[in-house]
């Protein structure tokens, strides 16, 4: 695991741990599953973590809550905390543990508790559009 730190950039907020940062995504993001729009937002953030590729996180408030089902799955990231998961259920189609979130941040991490990320291979389509 890389222990390098994140470099400052305009609009970027770096965690006290120095290895995780967030910045505005500046895109409209839509997520589609089984023909339904699960998320549609202009409020996405890009999470940058040393040693990993960037990941877009979407505001949980911008997801269609009726399609989300919390699961009992939890994982732990030493940089961000304990992740909780949601499955997406639309009609008779289910995508298990397709979404993760960090409801409580570690003391030296950024608070991203109001945001979620998607596994790209567990949804039908991900669109990034200019705002």
C-alpha positions in Angstrom: 0.0 0.0 0.0 1.3 3.4 -0.9 1.9 5.9 1.8 2.4 8.9 -0.5 0.4 12.0 0.2 -2.0 13.9 -1.9 -0.9 17.2 -3.5 -3.0 20.4 -3.0 -5.0 21.6 -6.0 -7.6 24.3 -6.5 -10.9 23.2 -4.8 -9.3 20.1 -3.3 -9.8 19.4 0.4 -7.1 17.1 1.9 -7.8 14.9 5.0 -5.6 15.3 8.0 -4.3 11.8 7.2 -2.8 13.3 4.0 -3.7 10.3 1.8 -7.3 11.0 1.0 -8.8 14.2 -0.6 -12.0 15.3 -2.2 -12.8 17.8 -4.9 -15.9 18.8 -6.9 -16.6 16.5 -9.8 -18.0 19.3 -11.9 -20.1 16.9 -14.0 -23.8 15.8 -14.0 -23.8 12.1 -13.1 -26.7 9.7 -13.8 -26.9 6.1 -12.8 -29.3 3.7 -14.5 -30.3 0.2 -13.4 -33.0 -2.0 -15.0 -34.3 1.0 -17.0 -34.7 3.3 -14.0 -32.6 6.3 -13.1 -31.2 5.5 -9.7 -29.3 8.7 -9.3 -29.1 12.1 -11.0 -26.9 14.7 -9.5 -24.7 17.7 -10.1 -23.3 17.4 -6.6 -20.9 14.5 -7.1 -17.4 14.7 -5.5 -14.2 13.0 -6.7 -12.4 11.1 -4.0 -8.7 10.8 -4.5 -6.8 8.3 -2.4 -3.0 7.8 -2.6 -2.3 4.6 -4.5 -5.8 4.3 -6.0 -7.6 5.7 -9.0 -10.2 8.4 -8.3 -13.8 7.4 -7.4 -16.9 9.5 -7.8 -19.1 9.7 -4.8 -22.7 11.0 -5.2 -24.9 12.6 -2.5 -27.1 10.0 -1.0 -30.0 12.5 -1.1 -29.8 12.5 -4.9 -30.5 8.7 -5.1 -34.0 7.3 -5.6 -34.4 5.8 -2.1 -37.3 3.5 -3.1 -34.7 1.4 -5.1 -32.2 1.1 -2.2 -32.1 -1.8 0.2 -29.5 -1.7 3.1 -27.6 -5.0 3.5 -25.6 -6.5 6.4 -22.3 -6.2 4.5 -19.6 -4.1 6.1 -15.9 -3.7 5.2 -13.2 -1.6 6.8 -10.8 0.9 5.1 -7.9 2.0 7.3 -8.1 5.4 5.6 -11.8 6.1 5.6 -13.5 3.9 8.2 -16.2 1.2 8.1 -18.3 1.0 4.9 -21.9 0.0 4.8 -23.6 -1.3 1.6 -26.9 -1.1 -0.3 -28.4 -3.3 -2.9 -30.4 -1.8 -5.8 -33.8 -3.4 -6.4 -35.8 -2.4 -9.4 -38.7 -4.7 -10.4 -37.5 -8.3 -10.4 -33.8 -7.3 -10.8 -31.5 -7.0 -7.9 -27.8 -5.8 -7.7 -26.4 -7.0 -4.4 -24.0 -4.7 -2.6 -23.8 -2.3 -5.6 -23.4 0.8 -3.4 -21.1 1.6 -0.5 -20.9 4.5 1.9 -18.9 5.5 5.0 -21.6 6.6 7.5 -19.0 7.6 10.1 -15.5 8.9 9.3 -12.3 8.1 11.1 -10.9 11.0 13.2 -8.2 11.8 10.7 -10.4 11.3 7.6 -12.8 13.5 5.7 -16.5 13.3 6.5 -18.1 11.8 3.4 -21.0 10.3 5.3 -23.6 11.9 3.0 -22.1 10.3 -0.1 -22.2 6.9 -1.8 -20.2 5.2 -4.5 -21.2 2.6 -7.0 -19.5 -0.5 -8.4 -19.6 0.2 -12.1 -20.1 -3.5 -13.0 -23.2 -3.8 -10.8 -25.3 -1.1 -12.6 -26.4 -0.9 -16.2 -25.2 2.5 -17.2 -23.1 5.4 -15.7 -23.3 8.8 -17.5 -21.1 11.8 -16.9 -22.4 14.9 -18.7 -21.1 18.4 -18.9 -23.0 20.8 -16.5 
